[in-house]
Amino acid sequence: MSIYLVPEAGIDQLSPGQGSKIPTRVGSREAVEIPGDAGKQACTVAIAVTKGSRMTASTSLNKGTNEEACALSREIATAAEPELPRGN
């Protein structure tokens, strides 16, 4: 599991890797979910902080499915979202 802020690139600049971007929302913010971004048993959820910055929560499992990894990434992103700065 990893969570990080990317101050110089928004969710539009995020590469889907081996997965596909699925637009979604986390709280009141635009977000994307990328099941299978790093292969099987992986998922990333990225939240827009501003148009040009994002917070990314990624999960890779040793055993499980992309769906299980996405559930964990969504849980992490949802918990972190209220703590993110509000963009202009």
C-alpha angles and dihedrals in degrees: 000000000000136000124189145157120239108198097181103048132049129209090275090065094050113114114225093217107197093343137068127251115247114193113229141144131249109198106319094332133098112248144166130221119207113192112195095012091145096029129271119355094022140107141169128203115193124191125201111239092173130345088272102037138055147182115228128201115189131181130189118184129204089213128015141053138295087253092057090048090050091051090055093045091050091050091052093045092048091051093048098043098082090054095055120102117257112248125223 
